[in-house]
């Protein structure tokens, strides 16, 4: 039923908790997990201004999702990591809808509380527009 699971993460506490649920689903249904981390325009600009080279930037981004990767590795589940660029909500939806996932697992809140208050949450945008079921983890 849930063989291909998309786990959206940003390194927040909620996304780490959502990784637990993605792992449970993958174990239960013998599935795989695709981990997605989306870099928005503002983060990309800040990264370029504060780091000397692209390798530092890449390392910083990988560090943000390292705890999620470590969680998945503990259970010997096949997974891939995708670092995408764009506005998080639409980018996650486009990736999910284009790649035929069975389920999206996403935290209810991310790292950017200001954006959540002004624009609405990423999880809400994903739940409204995704073609597959969305599990939002508190």
C-alpha positions, 0 to 999 in steps of 0.5 A: 500500500505505501511502498514509495514514501516521500519524507519532507524534512527541514531539520526541525523537531517536527520533521525528525518526528515525522521521520519516525512515522515514515520509518514505521510505514516503510517497515510495515509495507516493505517500502522505500523512502525518498527524503526531500529537503527544499532550499528556498530562495532566501536560504540560498542567498544567505548560504552564498553570502556566508560561505566561501565555497559551494562545498561548505554550502552543500555540507551545511545542507547535508548536516541539516538532514543528517539526523533524519538519515541516521534514523532511517539507516538504523532500520536498514531501509532503502532511501534516497536524498533529494535537495531541491530548490524553490518554494517548499510547498509547491516544490514538494507537491511537484516532486511528489506528483511527478514521481508517483509516491504512495504517501507523503510524510511531513511535519506540521511545523518547520523551522520558519515560524514567521513564514508559517504565520504570514503565508500558511504552513508548508504542510497545509499547502502540501496536503491541499495539492498532493495527489497522494495521501499526506500524513502530517505529524505533530 
